[in-house]
Amino acid sequence: MADSESEHAHLEFALALHRELAAPDADTCFSPYSAAVALSLVAKGARGETADELSALLAGTGTDAGVQDQLLLDAAALRAPSASEEEPELAVANTLWAWDKLPVEDDFREELSRWNGGSVASAPFADDPEAARKLINESVSETTRELIPELLLPGSVTPDTVAALVNALYLRTGWSFPFQKSETVDAPFRAPGGPRQVPTMHQSERFSYAAAHGWQLVALPAAGGAQALVLLPDGDLVEQESTLDADTLLELMSGAREALVHLALPRVSVDVRSDLTAVLRALGVRRMFQPDADLGGLSADPRLLVSDVVHQAVLRMDEEGLEGAAATAVMMRLVMMPAGDPVTVRVDRPFLLLVRHVETGAIYFLARVVRP
């Protein structure tokens, strides 16, 4: 079991991503676990400042990376359910999809094998980018039980893509105290656009409950040691979530006590795709996207860098339990190294500009720029 410092660091990571992803009037859903595992594996293959930036985001400055890894490794297994609980299902896959001509370091292969479902697989990135995209999507779809059938959209794998480090996660578990479907009725929900009627589940049960710092917390236990925490703000969500930090959340969780709770909870069904590239840059992870990225622990090819980090999460919650899936893909390409001395081109006089289709040579636009 991970210690309190690693849990604190993981919560800080989760809330940092949430603050960047959250939009005032839109649903947000992502998997801090999936993102953390994928980025941790990139960190294992990074060196120097590239690794330091990732470690600072994932573990902060006061947490040992090995302890932080253990938190993620331990979370990939659920405990045996009790006699009254249904068997939960948790599936995790960590795959480095690599171009055959990209050298992958033996130490990284060994490190990857330590992680749940860790493996290196071949994909025809250079020869057939579309086939590589479909191969990766099929693998993610299988792990996520088809909840995420197309993580990588058309065009996301290009001819210069040489690798993709992918984490995929699936979780299905039933409530320890299921809701009765007969108690579910439409009830008003104060959405940003105005009140609307939504299917709302009802139950009176002894749950762990806390109220502090402008929040109410209700913990819904599930089979296998999983748990859903409902965090309800006393006031406006946008105002209060901006100040929610790891300390406050840990205090709420540790201060929760068993109480009889009359709970009215909407069913949940969200499916959100997120581009984490800009999010990570905003949080200080920049070097791995630059030509001077150092991923020497993953591959000896000095041209390797991260081009994009894409993420998708699906979460469904009803009377019987919850089902969720998530996937994170760290896409990598090779940057072309200069063949000789650097060349400076200063466009400070009238010039011509062509916009063309590379494959056919068709010219979409030709411009003469005299007064830019």
N, C-alpha and C positions, 0 to 999 in steps of 0.2 A: 504494500500500500504506500502511495506517495505521501510525503510529509506536507505540512501546512504551507511551507514556503513555495513548494512546487505548485500546489493548488492555487495559491495566491497569484503566482506568476501566470498560470494558465487562465485564470479569471481576468487578469489585466489584459492579456492577449485577446481574449474573447470580447471584452468590452471595448477595446481599442478598435477592433474590426467593426463591431456593431455601430460605434459612433460614426465611423466613416461610411458605412453602408446604409444606415437608417435615413429614410426620407420621411418628412412630416406626415404625409397623407397616404403612404403606401406600406403594404406588408413587406417585411424583411425576413428572410430565413437563410441561414447558412450554418455550416458545421464547423465550429472551432476545432473540433477533434480532427476532422479530415484535413483542414487547412494546416493545422499544426504538424500533423504527421508528414504531409507532403513537403512542407518547408523545412522540417527537421531533417528529412532525408537529403534535401538539397544542401543544407548546412553541413551534412556529413561529407559531401563531395566538394565543399567550398574551402578556400584557404584565405588567410589574410583578412583584409577589410570586408571582403564579400561574406565571409563566415561571421565576422564580428557583428555586422548589421543584422543578420538573421538571428543570431543568438540574443542580441539585445532586445529584439522584438518578442522572441519566443519565451525567453527565460528571465529577462531583465538583467540586472547587474549582480543580484545577490543569490542567484539560484544555480546550483551545479547542473551542468547540462546532462550529466548521466542520470541524476535524480529526476530531471524533467522528462527524459526519455522513458524512464521507468513508469511514470504516470501514464504516458501514452500506451506503453506496452501492456500495462495492467488493465487498462480500460478496454482492451480488445477481447476480454473474456468476461462472461457473466457467471455468477455462481449458480449452483443447482437450485431449481425452484423447489418450493415446499410442496407437500403432498396435495394441497388445495389449489396450486397454481398451474396454469398451462405452461408447457415448455416454451421459453422464449427463443428467438433466433437472432444471432448476431454474426454477420459475415464481414470480413475485412480483406482487402487485397491491396498490395503495394507492388506496382510493376514499373520497371524502367523499360520502356519501349525504345529500342535503339536501332539506328541504321547499321547495317552489317559492317560498314567501313569505319564506324566510329569506335576507336579503342576504349574499352571500359576497364577501369582499374580493378585488379583482383581484390584489393582491399575493400572497394566499394561493393563489389558483388557479395563479399562475405558479410559486410555490414547489413546490406539489404536482406540477406537471408535470415537475419536475427528478427526481422519485423514480420508481423503476421501476414501471411500470404505473399512474402517478399520474393521477387524473381526478376530476372532479366529476360526480355523477349525481343525477338527480331520483328521489325516492321519495315516495309519497302518505301521509306520516306522519299528517297531521291527518284526511284524508278516509277512509283505510282502513289503519289500523295493521297489520292482519294481512297485507294485500297488500304493505306495505312490508317487513315481516319476511320474507316468502317471497321477495321480490325480492333482498334482501341475502343470504339463505341460498343461493339459487340461484347467485349470483355466487361466493360463497365455495366452494361445492361444485364449481363448474367449475374454479376455480383449483387447488383441492386434490385434483383428480381423484377427487372423491366420497368422499375419506377423512373429510371433515367436512361432512356433508350438512345439518346443522342447528345452526349455531353459536348462533343466537338462538332460545331456547326460547319456546313459547307464553307470552304475557304480558309478554315482555321489551320489546316495543315498545308503548308506551301512547299515548293520544291527545295527551299533552303532549310526546312525543318530536318533535324537529324536525331532528335530524341524527345520523349515525353515521359515525365515521371508522374505517375497517376496513382492516387489513393482513391479507393471506392469503399463505401460503407453501407451496410443495410442493417436495420434494427426493427424487430417486431416483438412486442411484448404486451401482455395483458395486465390490466389493473389488478391489484390485490383486492380492491373493492370495486367491482364493476358497477356502472350506472345501469339502472333499469330503463330499457327503451320506452316503456310505457310512461315514464316520467318526463320524457323529452317533448317539449312543446316550443312553438315559435314564441319568442319574447323580444322586446325592443333592445337594440344595441346602439349606443350613441357613437356612431361612426363620424369621421371628419365631415363628410358630406351631408350629415343629418341622420336622425334615427332611422333604423331599418329593422325589420323582423328577421331573426335568424334562429335556426334550430338550437335550442338551449337545453343541455342536460341538467338534471337536478339530483342531488343526493344529500342526505344528512348522515355524516359519519365522523368518527374521531380521527382527525388528520393532524399532522404537525402544522402549527400555525404561529405566525409572528406578525407583529405590527410595530413598526419603528421607522423613523427617518422619512415619514411620508409614504411608506409602502406597507401593503399587506402581503404576506407570503403564505401560500398553502402548498404543502408537499403531498403529491399523489404518488404513493408507492406502487411499483409494478414488479412483475415477476423477474427473477434473476438478479435483483439488486439494482434495477433501474429506478428512476424517479423523475417525475415531472414537477417542476416548480412553477406555480402561477404567481406572478408578481404584478399586483394591482396597485397603481399609484392612487394616492388620495386625491390628487388634482390632475392637471393636464399631463399627459404622458410625455409630450415633447419637452416640456420644461423640466420634468423630473428625471428623465432618463439621461439627460446631458450631465447630470451631477452624480449618477450612480457609478460608484467605483468598487473595486474589489474588496476594500475594507468594509464598506457598507453591506455588500452582498454576503460576505462571510459572517458578519455580525447578525444579519437576519437569519441565515441558515443555522448558525450555532445557537441562536436564541429561541428557535422555534420549539414550542411545547405542545403536547397533545391537547386538543380541545375539540369539542363537538362543533362541527362546522356545517352550516346549511349552505351548500355550494350550488350555485347556478353558473354553469360553464358552457360557453358555446362549443359546438363541434369545430374542429380546425381542419382546414385543408389548404395548404400553401405549396406552391412550386415556384421557386425563384432562382433565376440564373444571375450570377454576379461575375463581373470582370474585376479580379483582384489586383490587376497590374497597377492601376492608378492608386488604389487603396494602399498597397504596400509601399509605393513611392512616397505617399503622403506620410507614412509611418516610419520613414527613414531607411527603408530597404531599397537602395538604388543601384549599388555597384553591380549586382548580379545581372542587371539589364543593360549594362554598358560594355563597350568593346574591351575594356580592361578588366572585365570580370575574371575572377580566378576560381575555376571549377576543376582545378588540377587533381583533387581527390577523387573525382568521378571519371575524368578522362584526361589523358596526356595531351590531347589536342588543345593548344592554347587559344584557339579561335572560338571556343564554346561559350555561349552566353544564354541567358533566359530571355525569351522574346515576349511571352505572355503567361499569365496565370489565370486560368478560368475555373469557375466553381458553379455547382448547381446543387440545390438541396430541396428535398420534398418531405413534407411532414403532414401526416394525417392523424387525427385524434378523434375517437368516437366513444360510444358507451362501453365498448369492450376493452379498449386499450389504445396503443399508439403504434404507428408504423412510419418509419422514416428511412430515407436514403440520401446519400451525399457523395459527391465526387469532386476531386480537385486534380487538375492537370497542369503541370509546370512544363510549358513548351520551350524547347531549346533549339537554337540554330547556330550556324557557324558564321562568324563575321569575317569578311574578306580582309586579309592583312595587306597593307600597302606593299607593292612590289619594289619600290625604290624610295627615293627621297620624297617627302611630302610636297604637294603642289598647292599653291594658293591661287584661288580664282576669285577676284573681286569684281562683281558685276556692278560697275559704276558708270556705264555708258549704254546707249541703245543696244538692244539685243533681240534675237528671235527666240521664240518659245514653242516647242512642239509637245503635244500630248498624244501619245500613241499607244496602241495595243501591242504589247511585246510579242505575243505569239504569232500574230499575222502581219504585223508591221503597219496596220491601218492607222492613219493619222486622225485622231479625234479633233484636235485643235492645232492651228498654227497661228502664232501671234507675232506681231512686230511691236516691241515695247520701246517706245520713245519717251513717254512721260509716265513712268510707273507711279 
